[in-house]
Amino acid sequence: MNTKREPEKTLLDKYLEDPEFARLMAQGDLIMEVTETLCELLEKEKISRKELADRLGKSKGFISQLLNGGRNLTLRTVADILHVLGYRASLTPFKEIVQRQESNVIEFQTFQSRYTMPKSPTCTWGELKSSLPDNYPKIKKTITG
């Protein structure tokens, strides 16, 4: 008799079963992807944060807060930044569930799988704030099945 065992769920898989946690992860994933893309475009175009700030009529501090995760990026601000850099964006949504079923390891469609991190990052991330309840255990290591 051939019985196929289901792969053991990781702690992250268990967290993602909670709709609130999954929602927060989706938010963080998109914010990180957009921010990383903007940082890569600035590097590619050889435009400093100061120059971007001047083009937008904003302060360098405002731009640094945006790109370091300390300020909320609105769609309007993202569109403004892309516009002054000479770019436009398109959104390509995909079903998350399909991706999780293909493997027992979750891959996020962000810089982890679509981009490579530069050897010396041009953007530094501020402290990421979490709004998870205190009763969630901390994730200390990645467990793959």
N, C-alpha and C positions, 0 to 999 in steps of 0.2 A: 504494500500500500504506500503510495507516494503522497505524503502530506507536506505541503509547503508552509513553512512558518512565516508569519508576517514579521518584517523587521521590527526590532524593538524601537519604540518611540524615544526620541531624544527629549531632553528637557525643553528645548525650543519648540519641538513639535507639540508638546503638552501645553506650553504657553499659548501657542497659536490657535489652540482649540478655544481659547477665551476670546470672544469677539472684540472686547475692549483692547486687549493686548494686541491682537491682530491688526486692529484699526491704527493703533499707535505705531506699530512696526511699519505699516504701509505709509503713514505720514513721514516717518523718519527716513524711510528708503527713498521716497520721492524727493524730499528736501536735500538729502545727501547727493542724489544723482544730479539734480539741477545745479547745486552749488559747485560740485566737482566739474561739471561741464562748463560753467561760467569761468572757473579758475583756469581750466585748460584752454579756453578761447582767449583769455587775457594773455596767457603765456605764448600761445601760437601767434597771436597778433603783435606780441611784444609791447603790450600796453600795460602801464603801471596802474596801480589803484588810484594814484593821484590824478593821472590823466583821465581815467574813467570817471572819477568824481567831477573833474572839470567839464567833461563832455555832458554829464548829466545835470550839472549845476548843483551838485551835492558836495558835502564835505568828505575828505578822505576817511575820516572816522566812521561816517555812515556806511561807506563802501566796505570798510574793514569789518564792521559789525554784520553786514549782510553776508559776506563771504566766509566769516568765521562762525556762522550759526547763531550769533547773538541777537539777531533781529529777524523778524518774520519777513520772508520773501513773498510779496504778492505777485500775482500773474502780471499785473501792470508794470511792476518794477522789473520783472524778468524780461518782459517785452521791451521795455525802455532800454535795458542794458544790451539786449541782443540787437536792437535797432541801431544804437550808436556804434556798435561793433560791426555792423553790416550783415547781420545774420537774422534769420527767422527760425522758428522752431515748429516742429510738428509732434503731436502726441501719438504714440503707438501703444495702446493698452493691450494687455495680454492676460489670459486667465491664469491666476495663481495656482489653482487646484491642479491643473494639468501638469504644471511644472513639479509640484510636490509628489505626484503619483509616479512620475517617471523614475524617481530615485529616492533612496532613503536619506540622501543628503540634500539639504535645501540650498539652492543657489539663487541669489538675489540678482535680478537684472539691473545692477547698478555698476559702479566703477569696478566692482570685484570681478565681473565677468565680461564687461564691455570695454573697460579701460585698464590701462596699467598705471600704477602709481609712479610718479616721477621719483628718481633717487633722492632728490632733495625737494620735498613738497613746497609748492609756492603758496599754498593756503594752509594755515594752521587752524585747527578746530578749537573752539572754545569748549568749556565744559558742557557736555551734553546733559540736559536736564531730563529727568524721567518723571512721568506722572503715574507710575505704577503704584498699586497699593503696597504698604509695608509688608504684607504677608507673602509677597512673591519672593521665593528664594533667589539669591544672586546666581547668575550664570558664571561659573568659574572656568569652564573649559568646554570645548566643542566635543561632543560625543558622536561618532559616526557608527552606523550599524554594520 
